[in-house]
């Protein structure tokens, strides 16, 4: 079975090589010289200041209340929203966005999130160097999902140059243990891992980075692609590696996975078991691993349960695997919409989290789920 999967992977790479090679050579040229000609730029009602958020949206079902709540939250925290929309808006949706932003740009959806982020950064151009801070956020999450979140306070007070909400691939992805005695083998966080990156749904850059010409050049030269996993690798991993290679820039995240072991060690064994039980796992092999050991966790030591949770996080991103813990115990303000699309079990677990949110926020998200077939595919909403 493993051999067949590897053969299938190689075959797919071979078949897609001409397209990927063409994208690599001509993708950015194609967008800049042809597709970008159709973009439209509109001035909004919010004034420009030294803190800008590029808010990338793809509102297939139109502008929602959660989009407007995000914009209001940006404005409340003294950020000028530059909205990049990867599809054309209706007249009414345009009107609502323009009432709550500094600038709106409608563009073709080429290059996915990073194509949109790039659009905003190239639009800012020389203004970049004068900004105190720039945030990139997309609408793949509901944000904020609480009224008292401290995300902007963290950005302002952390003194970090580059900030993510979370990071991926900090823990090595080792073969899943099959025996209990293998659970506690060392699994240490390391930002120098080859695929390590800060997740692109929320990224923050200080003036120290923004005034560096190489930052603008990174985006200008970014090779766009119509293939999602390629543009994610070039953009998401690429921008993180750009920052990490410059030793003068500090970096970190709101949820610091480097500290995850210490956070877990300060909790009781009962709470740790609850976290493990409530973890959201989509990957088939990881599900089997979880179910195999879950029934015996009561007999495990606290260190073994902690190690079990770290293994889950190492194999499935923390905003999926530990999202209930992050939101309910660490006041994490983001909720990925994709959680409702993974499978039935994940969707129901996520909806239970949503139902416990503030009544007003629940109503907004619930109405959005009702209107979007892709979000309600696995669940029944009232």
TORDRENRO-66045 format. One record per atom (N, C-alpha, C, CB): residue in one letter; y negated, x, z. Coordinates in steps of 0.2 Angstrom, whole numbers, plus 5000, padded with zeros to 4 digits. Each point is the difference from the previous one (the first is absolute). Glycine has a CB too. Example, Ala and Ser with C-alpha at 12.3 -4.5 7.8 and 13.67 -1.06 7.14 Angstrom:
BEGIN
A502850665039
A499449965000
A499450045000
A500649915006
S498950074990
S499450045001
S499549965003
S500350064990
END
This chain:
BEGIN
X500650045000
X499449965000
X499450045000
X500649915006
X499450154998
X499450045001
X499950044993
X500250015012
X500450014985
X499950034993
X499749954995
X501050075003
X499249874997
X499849954995
X499249995001
X501149955000
X498750055006
X499349995002
X499650064997
X500249935010
X500150134991
X499650064998
X500050004992
X500450065010
X500249924987
X500050004992
X499549954998
X501250035000
X498749915003
X499549954998
X499350025001
X500949915004
X499050135002
X499350035001
X499850044994
X500249995013
X500350064986
X499850054994
X499949974994
X500750085006
X499749864992
X500049974994
X499349964999
X501249985000
X498649995006
X499349975000
X499550054999
X500449915007
X499650154996
X499550054999
X500050024993
X500150045012
X500549974985
X500050024993
X499749954995
X501050065003
X499149884998
X499849944996
X499250005001
X501149945001
X498750065005
X499350005001
X499550064999
X500349915008
X500150144990
X499650074999
X499549994995
X501050065003
X499149924991
X499549994995
X499349975002
X500950004992
X499349945012
X499449965002
X499650045006
X500649894997
X499850145007
X499750035006
X499650074997
X500949965008
X499450074987
X499750064998
X499349984996
X501150054999
X498949894997
X499449984997
X499549985005
X500749964991
X499550005014
X499549995006
X499750065003
X500749905002
X499750154999
X499850065003
X499450044996
X501250015005
X499049994988
X499550034995
X499449964999
X501050064995
X499149875004
X499549964997
X499849945004
X500450034989
X499949965017
X499849945004
X499350005002
X501150005004
X498650054999
X499350005002
X499549994994
X500450075010
X499849974985
X499650004993
X500049934998
X500350124997
X500349855003
X500049934997
X499649955004
X501250024996
X498849995011
X499649955004
X499350014999
X500950005008
X498950074993
X499350015000
X499649994993
X500350095008
X500149924986
X499749994994
X500149934996
X500250124999
X500349845004
X500149944997
X500049945005
X500750064992
X499849945013
X500049945005
X499449995004
X501250025000
X498550045002
X499450005004
X499449964997
X500450105006
X499649904987
X499449974997
X500049925002
X500150094990
X500449885012
X500049935001
X499849995008
X500949984991
X499050075013
X499849985007
X499349975000
X500850105004
X499149865002
X499449975001
X499850025007
X500349904992
X499050115008
X499750025007
X499549955002
X500250124998
X499849865008
X499549955002
X499750025007
X500649914994
X498850085007
X499750015006
X500049955005
X499250074994
X501049945012
X500149955006
X499450005004
X501250025000
X498949935005
X499449995005
X499950055006
X500249884996
X500350165005
X500050055005
X499750064998
X501049955005
X498650084999
X499650064999
X500550065001
X498949955003
X500950104993
X500350075000
X499850045007
X500150004987
X500450025016
X499950055006
X500450064999
X499649915008
X500450134997
X500350075000
X500849995002
X498950065003
X501349884998
X500749995001
X500349954995
X499950035012
X500649994984
X500249964995
X500849995001
X499150044992
X501149905006
X500749985000
X500249984993
X500049975012
X500450064984
X500349984994
X500649955002
X499650114993
X500349835005
X500549955002
X500349984993
X499349965010
X501350064989
X500449994994
X500449935001
X500050124997
X499949834998
X500349945001
X500449984993
X499149965008
X501450004993
X500449984994
X500249935002
X500450114997
X499149845002
X500049935003
X500449964994
X499050015008
X501649994992
X500449964994
X499949935001
X500850094999
X499149895008
X499949925001
X499349995002
X501249995004
X498350054994
X499349995002
X499850035006
X500149904994
X499350105008
X499750035006
X500249965006
X499050054993
X501349985012
X500249965006
X499550015006
X501250014996
X498949955009
X499650015006
X500150075003
X500149885002
X500550154997
X500250065003
X499650064997
X501149965003
X498850034990
X499550054996
X499349995003
X500749994990
X499149955011
X499350005003
X499950025007
X499949904992
X500750095012
X499950035007
X500050075000
X500649905004
X499850134992
X500050084999
X499350024998
X501250004997
X498549974999
X499350024998
X499549995005
X500349974988
X499849975016
X499549995005
X500150055006
X500049884997
X500650145004
X500250055005
X499750074998
X501049945003
X499050084990
X499750064998
X499250005001
X500950014991
X498849935007
X499350005001
X499850005007
X500049934990
X500450035015
X499850005007
X500050075003
X500649895001
X499850164996
X500150075002
X499650054996
X501149975004
X498450004993
X499450034996
X500350044994
X499450015011
X501149974986
X500250034994
X499849954994
X501050055006
X498849994988
X499849964994
X500749994996
X498850055000
X501449894999
X500649994996
X499950014992
X500449935009
X500050124988
X500050014993
X500749974998
X499250105000
X500849844997
X500649964999
X500250024993
X499749915007
X500950114992
X500450024993
X500549955000
X499750125000
X500249834994
X500549954999
X500450024994
X499349915005
X501450094995
X500450024995
X500249954995
X500450095008
X499249854993
X500149954995
X499349965000
X501349995002
X498649974992
X499449965000
X500049945005
X499950034988
X499549965015
X499949955005
X499749934997
X499950095009
X500349864993
X499649944998
X499350005003
X501149935000
X498550024997
X499350005002
X499949995007
X499749964989
X500749995014
X499949995007
X500250065004
X500249884998
X500450155000
X500250065004
X499550065000
X501249964998
X498550054996
X499550054999
X499449985005
X500350024988
X499549925012
X499449985005
X500250025007
X499749914992
X500950075010
X500250025007
X500050075002
X500749895000
X499650154995
X500050075001
X499350035000
X501150004995
X498549985000
X499350035000
X499649995006
X500149994987
X500049955016
X499749985006
X500150055006
X500049884996
X500650165003
X500350045006
X500150074998
X500549895004
X499150134991
X500250074998
X499350034997
X501249984998
X498850095002
X499550044997
X500150004992
X499950075010
X500749944988
X500150004992
X500749984999
X499250104999
X500949864995
X500649984998
X500250034993
X499949895007
X500750144992
X500250034994
X500649964998
X499550115002
X500649864992
X500649974998
X500350054994
X499649885003
X501050134998
X500350054995
X500749984998
X499350095005
X501049944990
X500750004998
X500450035006
X499750004987
X500949975014
X500450025005
X500450064997
X500149895006
X499650174993
X500450064998
X499950055005
X499849974988
X500850065014
X500050055006
X500049975007
X499350074992
X500849865008
X500249975006
X499450015005
X501250014998
X499050005009
X499550015005
X499650074999
X500849945008
X499550114990
X499650064999
X499650004994
X500950065005
X499349904990
X499549994994
X499449965002
X501050004992
X499149955013
X499449975003
X499650045004
X500649904999
X499750145006
X499650045004
X499650054996
X500949995009
X499450044986
X499750054996
X499449974996
X501150054998
X499049885000
X499449974997
X499450005005
X500849934993
X499350055013
X499550005005
X499750065002
X500549915004
X499950154996
X499750065002
X499650034994
X501050025007
X499249974987
X499650024994
X499449964999
X501150034994
X498949915008
X499449965000
X499550035006
X500649904996
X499650125009
X499650035006
X499750064997
X500749945009
X499750104988
X499850074997
X499650045005
X500049954989
X499350065010
X499650045004
X499949975007
X499550054990
X500549895011
X499949965006
X500550035005
X499649904994
X501050125004
X500650025004
X499750055005
X500849984991
X498850075007
X499850065004
X499649975006
X500150084990
X499549875009
X499649975005
X500349955005
X499150024991
X501549975008
X500349955004
X500250035007
X500449944990
X499650025015
X500250025007
X500850005000
X498949975005
X501349974991
X500849995000
X500149964994
X500150015013
X500549994985
X500349964995
X500749985002
X499350064991
X500849875008
X500749985002
X500349974993
X499749975012
X500950044987
X500449964995
X500549955003
X499850104992
X500149845006
X500549955003
X500249954994
X499450015012
X501249974988
X500249954995
X500349945003
X500350094992
X499849865004
X500249935003
X500750005000
X499049954996
X501450105005
X500750005001
X500249985007
X500250084991
X499349925013
X500149985007
X499549945002
X500450125003
X499849855002
X499549965003
X499650045006
X500749894998
X498650115001
X499650045005
X499349975001
X500750104996
X499149905010
X500350015006
X500449945002
X499150095003
X501549925001
X500449945002
X499849995008
X500950034991
X498650005012
X499849995006
X499250015001
X501150045005
X498649924999
X499350015001
X499850065004
X499949874999
X500550165005
X499850055004
X500350074998
X499949925009
X500250094985
X500350064997
X499550065001
X500849934992
X499550135008
X499550065001
X500150044994
X500149995013
X500049994981
X500150044995
X499450044998
X500949924995
X498550055004
X499450034998
X499850055006
X499749904993
X500450085013
X499850045006
X500450065000
X499749905007
X501050104991
X500450064999
X499750054995
X501049935004
X498850044990
X499750044995
X499450045002
X500549924992
X499150045012
X499350035002
X500150055005
X499549894997
X501050105008
X500050045006
X500550064999
X499749905007
X500850104988
X500550045000
X499850074998
X500749914997
X498750104999
X499850064997
X500550034996
X499350025010
X501149944987
X500450024994
X499750004993
X501049975008
X499250074988
X499750004993
X500449954996
X499650125001
X501049885000
X500449954995
X500549965005
X500050094990
X500049855009
X500349955005
X500449954996
X499150025009
X501649974993
X500449954997
X500149955006
X500550074991
X499749875007
X500249955005
X500750025003
X499449914994
X501150125001
X500650025002
X500250064995
X500449885005
X500150154996
X500350054996
X500749994998
X499250085005
X501049954990
X500750004997
X500350065000
X499849904994
X500950115007
X500450064998
X499850065005
X500149964988
X499650025018
X499950055005
X500750035003
X498849955002
X501650004999
X500750025002
X500550014995
X499849935010
X500650124990
X500450014994
X500549955000
X499950125002
X500349864992
X500549954998
X500750035000
X499249934994
X501150085012
X500750035000
X500549954999
X499650085008
X501149944991
X500549954999
X500149965006
X500650084992
X499549865008
X500149955005
X500650025005
X499449914993
X500550105013
X500550015005
X500649955000
X499250075007
X501449954993
X500549955001
X500350005007
X500350024988
X499650035016
X500250005007
X499550005005
X501050064995
X499149925010
X499549995006
X499750075001
X500649905005
X499850154996
X499850075002
X499650034995
X501050015006
X498949964988
X499650034995
X499349975000
X501050024993
X498949935011
X499349975000
X499550045002
X500649895002
X499550155003
X499550045003
X499950074997
X500249945011
X500050074983
X499950064997
X499250004998
X501250014995
X498550055006
X499350014999
X499749974994
X500150105006
X499449864994
X499749964994
X499250015002
X501049924997
X498750135001
X499350025002
X499549984994
X500550095008
X499049884994
X499449994995
X499750064998
X499849895006
X500150114987
X499750064997
X499649984994
X500950085004
X498449934996
X499649984995
X500050044994
X499349955008
X501150114993
X500150044994
X500649994996
X499550095007
X500949854995
X500549984996
X499849984993
X500649965010
X499850064985
X499849994993
X499749944998
X500950084997
X499349865005
X499849944998
X499549965005
X501149994993
X498850055012
X499549975005
X499449984997
X500550075009
X499349874993
X499349974998
X499849955005
X500250034988
X499149965011
X499749945004
X500049944995
X499350085007
X500949864996
X500149944996
X499349984997
X501049965007
X499050024986
X499449994996
X499749935002
X500550084991
X499849885013
X499749935001
X499450015004
X501149944999
X498850115004
X499450015004
X499950085001
X500149885006
X499450154991
X499850075001
X499350015001
X500950034992
X498950015012
X499350025002
X499850074999
X500049915008
X499450104989
X499850074998
X499350015004
X500750004989
X499250065014
X499450025003
X499550034995
X500650015011
X498850004991
X499550034995
X500250074998
X499149935005
X501350105000
X500250074999
X500450014994
X500050025012
X500449934987
X500550004993
X499649974995
X501049985007
X498649974994
X499649964994
X499550054997
X500249895006
X499550164997
X499550044997
X500350064997
X499249965009
X501550044991
X500350064996
X500149984993
X500650045011
X499250004985
X500049984992
X500849994998
X498950064998
X501549985006
X500749994998
X500349935001
X500150125003
X499649855002
X500349935002
X499849954994
X499850025012
X499649984985
X499949964994
X500450024994
X498849995005
X501350084995
X500450024994
X500749985000
X499250105000
X501149905007
X500749975000
X500049934997
X500250075011
X499449894991
X500049934997
X499950004993
X499649965011
X499950084986
X499850004993
X500650024996
X498850025003
X501650035000
X500550034996
X500749965001
X499450115000
X500649855005
X500649965002
X500349974994
X499649985011
X501150044987
X500349984995
X500349935001
X500350114997
X499449845000
X500249935001
X500649984996
X498849975001
X501649985001
X500649984997
X500149935001
X500550115002
X499949864993
X500149935001
X500749995004
X499449984989
X500950075013
X500650005004
X499850015008
X500750054990
X499549905014
X499850005007
X500250065004
X500049884999
X500650145001
X500350055004
X499750074998
X501049945002
X498850074992
X499750064997
X499250005003
X500850004990
X498949955009
X499350005003
X499950015007
X499749934990
X500850045014
X500150005007
X500150085002
X500449885001
X500050154995
X500150075002
X499450044998
X501249994998
X498550004997
X499450044998
X499449995004
X500450004989
X499649935013
X499449985004
X500150015008
X499749924990
X500850045012
X500150005007
X500250075003
X500349884999
X500250154998
X500250065003
X499550054998
X501249974999
X498550034995
X499650044997
X499350015004
X500449984989
X499349975013
X499450005004
X500250035007
X499549904994
X501050085009
X500250035007
X500150084999
X500649895003
X499850134992
X500150074999
X499350044998
X501249974996
X498449995001
X499350034999
X499750025006
X499949934989
X500150025016
X499750015006
X500350055004
X499649895000
X501150115001
X500450055004
X499950074998
X500849915002
X499150104991
X500050074997
X499350035002
X500849974991
X498749995011
X499450025002
X500050015007
X499449954990
X500750115013
X500150015007
X499349985004
X500850094998
X498749904999
X499449985003
X499949935002
X499550094994
X501049865003
X499949935002
X500549985005
X499749984988
X500149985017
X500449985005
X500349934997
X499450065010
X501249924993
X500349944997
X500449975006
X500050044988
X500149895011
X500449965005
X500149934998
X499750085009
X500649884995
X500149934999
X499949965006
X500750034991
X499149905008
X499949965006
X500749995004
X499149944993
X501450055003
X500750015003
X500350074999
X500249874999
X499750175006
X500250074999
X500850015002
X498850035003
X501549974991
X500850015001
X500250065003
X500149944990
X499450115010
X500250065004
X500149995008
X499350074991
X500349885011
X500149985007
X500549945001
X498850045001
X501549944994
X500549945001
X500550025005
X499849974988
X500550085012
X500550025005
X499749995007
X500650084992
X498849955009
X499750005007
X499849935002
X499650114998
X500249854997
X499949935002
X500649965002
X499150004991
X501450015005
X500749975002
X500350025006
X500249994988
X499750075014
X500350035006
X499649975006
X500350114994
X499149875006
X499749975005
X500149925001
X499150084998
X501449904998
X500249935001
X500749995003
X499349974990
X500849985013
X500649995003
X500649994995
X499449945010
X501250074992
X500649994996
X500049934997
X500650095007
X499349864998
X500049934997
X499549994995
X500449975011
X499050064989
X499549994995
X500250034994
X499149995008
X501250074992
X500250044995
X500649964996
X499750115006
X500849864998
X500549964996
X499749944997
X500850045009
X498749934994
X499649954996
X499750024994
X499849945011
X499950114989
X499750034994
X500550014995
X499150065007
X501549974994
X500550014996
X500349944997
X500350105006
X499849854998
X500249934998
X499549974995
X500749995011
X498750024990
X499549964996
X499850044994
X499649955011
X500650114988
X499950044994
X500149964994
X500250115006
X499449904989
X500149974993
X500350054996
X499149925002
X501550074995
X500350054996
X500349964994
X500350075010
X499549964984
X500249974994
X500550044996
X498949964999
X501150115002
X500550044997
X500749985002
X499150094999
X501449904996
X500649985002
X500450055004
X500049944989
X500050135009
X500450045004
X499750015007
X500350064990
X499049945011
X499750005006
X500149945005
X499150074994
X501049875002
X500249945004
X500750015003
X499349934992
X501150105004
X500750015003
X500050045006
X500549994988
X499150075011
X499950055006
X499749965006
X499850094991
X499749875008
X499749965005
X500549965004
X498950014994
X501449955002
X500549955003
X500650035003
X499749924991
X500550145007
X500650035003
X499850035007
X500450044988
X499049985013
X499950035006
X499649955005
X499950114995
X499849845002
X499649955004
X500449975005
X499349984990
X501350005009
X500449965005
X500250045006
X500549944991
X499450135008
X500250045006
X499450045003
X501150024995
X498349965004
X499450035002
X499949995008
X499549984989
X500849975014
X500049995007
X500350065004
X500049884998
X500550154998
X500450055003
X499750074999
X501049934999
X498550074996
X499750074999
X499550025005
X500249974988
X499750105012
X499450025004
X499449994997
X500750095004
X498749915000
X499449994997
X499850054995
X499649965011
X500650104989
X499950054995
X500449984993
X499850095009
X500849884992
X500349984994
X499749944997
X501150055005
X498749914999
X499649944997
X499450024996
X500549935009
X499150124994
X499450024997
X500250044993
X499550015012
X501050034989
X500250034993
X500249954995
X500450105007
X500049854995
X500249954995
X499449974997
X501049975007
X498450014997
X499449984997
X499750044995
X499849935010
X500250144992
X499750054996
X500350004993
X499650075010
X501149934990
X500450004994
X499849944995
X501050065007
X498949884996
X499849944996
X499350024997
X500749925008
X498950114996
X499350014997
X500050054994
X499549975011
X501050084990
X500150064995
X500249974994
X500250085009
X500249864991
X500349984994
X499649944997
X501150045004
X498549935000
X499649944997
X499350005003
X501149934999
X498450064997
X499350025002
X499949955007
X499650034988
X499950005016
X499949985007
X499749934999
X499950115005
X499749874990
X499649944999
X500549944998
X499050064997
X501649965002
X500649954999
X500450005006
X500050024987
X500350045015
X500550015005
X499849985007
X500550084993
X498949945009
X499749985007
X499449965000
X500550115003
X499449854992
X499449964999
X499949965006
X500150004988
X500449975015
X499949955005
X499750045006
X501049924996
X499350145006
X499850045005
X499350024999
X501250045002
X498649984992
X499450034998
X499449955002
X500550074991
X499749875006
X499549945001
X499949985007
X500249964988
X500450025015
X500049975007
X499850055006
X500849914995
X499450155004
X499950055005
X499550054999
X501249985003
X498650044991
X499550054998
X499449974997
X500950084999
X499149855000
X499449974997
X499950024993
X499549995011
X501050034985
X499950024993
X499749944996
X501050085001
X498549944995
X499649944997
X500249984993
X499150045007
X501550004990
X500249994993
X500749965000
X499350104997
X500849864999
X500749974999
X500150004992
X499949935011
X500650104987
X500250014993
X500349934997
X500250135002
X499549854993
X500249944997
X500750004997
X498949974997
X501350095001
X500750024997
X500649985005
X499450094993
X500449915013
X500549985005
X500349934999
X499550085008
X500149884989
X500349934999
X500450004994
X499049955005
X501050104991
X500450014993
X500650045001
X498949984994
X501350055011
X500550055000
X500749965000
X499350085007
X500849884998
X500649965000
X499949945005
X500850104997
X499749855004
X499949955004
X499950025007
X500749934992
X499750115011
X500050025007
X499350035001
X501250025000
X498650034996
X499350035001
X499449955000
X500550104995
X499649855000
X499549954999
X499949965006
X500250004988
X500449985015
X499949955006
X499850045006
X500949934995
X499350145006
X499750045005
X499350015000
X501150065000
X498649954994
X499350014999
X499649935001
X500350094991
X500049865007
X499749935001
X499949995007
X500449964989
X500150065015
X500049995007
X499450045003
X501249985001
X498750084997
X499450045002
X499449964998
X500650114999
X499349874995
X499449964997
X499949945005
X500250044988
X500349925014
X499949945004
X499750025007
X500949954994
X499150115008
X499850025007
X499250034999
X501250025004
X498649984990
X499350034999
X499549945003
X500450084990
X499049945011
X499449965001
X500149944996
X499250095004
X500649854998
X500149944997
X499650004993
X500249945011
X499250084989
X499650004994
X500350044995
X499049985006
X501250084996
X500350054995
X500749984998
X499450095005
X501049884999
X500649974998
X499949944994
X500550035012
X499049934989
X499949954996
X499850034993
X499649925009
X500050134991
X499850034993
X500650034997
X498950035005
X501550014998
X500650034997
X500549954998
X499850105007
X500349854997
X500549954999
X499849964994
X500349995012
X499149994987
X499849974994
X500150044994
X499149935007
X500850134993
X500150054995
X500750004998
X499050075004
X501449935001
X500850004999
X500249944996
X500250075010
X499549874992
X500149944997
X499950004992
X499849945011
X499650094988
X499850004993
X500350054995
X498949965005
X501550094998
X500250054997
X500850005000
X499050075002
X501349914992
X500750005000
X500450065002
X499849914991
X499950155007
X500350065001
X500050025008
X499750044989
X499849935015
X500050015007
X500549965004
X498850044998
X501349904999
X500449955004
X500749994997
X498949945002
X501350114994
X500649994997
X500650005004
X499550064991
X500549975015
X500550005005
X499949965006
X500350114996
X499149865005
X499949965006
X499749934998
X499850115006
X500349844999
X499749945000
X499450005004
X501149944998
X498350044999
X499450005004
X499849925001
X499650124996
X500049875010
X499849935001
X499250004999
X501049975008
END
